[in-house]
Amino acid sequence: MFRTEISMLAACALAGAAHGQNLADLSLDQLSRIEVTSVGKRLQRVADVAGSVYVITADDIRRCGATTLPEVLRLAPNLQVARVDGAQYAISARTGTDLLANKMLVLVDGRTVYSPLFSGVFWEAIEMPLDDIERIEVLSGSGGTLYGSNAFHGVINIVTRSAGETAGTLVKGAVGTSERFVTLRHGAASDAGAFRVFAKKRDAENTQRASGAPVRDASRHQLAGFRWDGGTPQRQFTGTGEVYHHRTEDVLGERDYHGAYVLGRYIEDAGGRRTQLQAYADRLVRERSRTIRNTVDTLDLELQQQQLPTAGMDLLWGAGWRLYRDDAQPASPAALDLLPRRKYLHLWNAFAQVEMEGAAASRFTLGLKAEHNAYTGLELLPTLRYSWRPSEDSNVWAAASRVVRTPARVDRDVASPPLVPNPSVRAEKADIAELGWRGRFGSGASASLTAFAHRFGQLRSFDLNGATGVFANNYGGWLRGLEGWAEWFPAQNLRLKAGMLLQHPRYDAAAGTSPQPPSVTLGNDARHLFKLGVAWDVRHNVWVDFHVRHVGRRPAPAVPSYLAADARVAWRPAPSVELSAAVRNLGEPRHVEWGAPATASLVPRSLLLQFVWWP
């Protein structure tokens, strides 16, 4: 889904950021030329994309002071990120924010990381060296035509740096008031290829409730992995792999995650075609004390081919197959069970997308994905996109798409009194319309604005029928909103960023039904979100960064709105050493982001001291 080399300009910008690039080395032109794959499943300049996509660069990650992937994702103004406790997060684009959010597709180097158990992501199980990330593309809106049924509200595409960009040794460690970690990495490059090996260990402490009582949510994370890149510009090979073990305390004892994956990719540029073949195997074991042990084995194969543009037309097509082997072994079947306990799930898909040049600097994109799943059979996911460049500095675009979210094991197979299995649960559906503009103002400012409207059908509901309950499809509704962001360089050593999200969801129960409130199954969303970031190069070796966010209230359970600010100061006393101090939540000492305030885990103010060494 990406290639190991990017354009010379973007490569210099991103690779330099990993070692402390100054703002004077960046420009809006360079940033607009960063290439992404999320919207078209092929490399496109951000400025040309007909979609609402925000890019978190390696420089953004380095300067924000975050230590985990969910905290990094707070930088994206088109994402809602809420910390549930010391280890768990509720993350979604637009609506559907919930601990078990099930409508965002998350990719790491082309590998899908959502769970077939509930179609969502166990964020506490995704730990990675943040220094190895090249960029994170956050696409809000439909991604279903290219990525499949779970790209309902969008795609988070995490792209790591090629092994050739991480040659040498890196030692990174940190200690703080609530966590500590150490990362080790070593890489080398030769004419035969490049490799890196890495390891990370991170420990986080318990949080507290408003009463001062500790919450059992301390966590321990360990991982080790590798990446290898080789071949020629015409024939490229990539191999990655990782083993990991994450353990988090909870009220029942602990949640334990361990697993491994290996991925291989081959890309060939020849004969006017770009062909990519990718395969990966993955195992994830999740075990929660006194509830259930769930083992998921995944095998995935994907082929895609891009015909290089001819006569103003660009064709992209592909096909894929995925097999899940899901094995659930309950500790107490009378309290929680999945029936059947072992299940094989096959997922087949084929897609095609054509992009054509139109008159007056316009382009049309028409795409269709046919996907067959084990629950609802064949689903068709079409999209139509249009973009118009009235000038070199602006892009007006529009899109219309159909997306689905197919049932998961929890929807149909779970048995947890009073909940009983329901084999009739259907796919959730949405029709999405978007209108956007992206542009630059002179040499120092840029902005992006998107208006969106979603029409929902067959949304998942929880219905009570006497003493029993079932998941069903008895909600429909609408979502209307506006999201946007802007960036301004008032001086060579100063960058300002701002972002906002305004939205109004409405859910209506089907006639003759009375399901539980939509917050039970559809999430608890803030209606507005505002963010501001400041990056200042005080000197050539001193950097100051400041981020503030205001998040609106959540209705059910009621969570008050809050204002939070983070700051980081970094100093490089020598070319191979960097020292930094990061303070998170400068405002109130503690605040609630998720759950009823009386019993919720409070997000604390924290201090982190960090050391990085490139020997």
Disulfide bonds with the S-S distance in Angstrom:
none
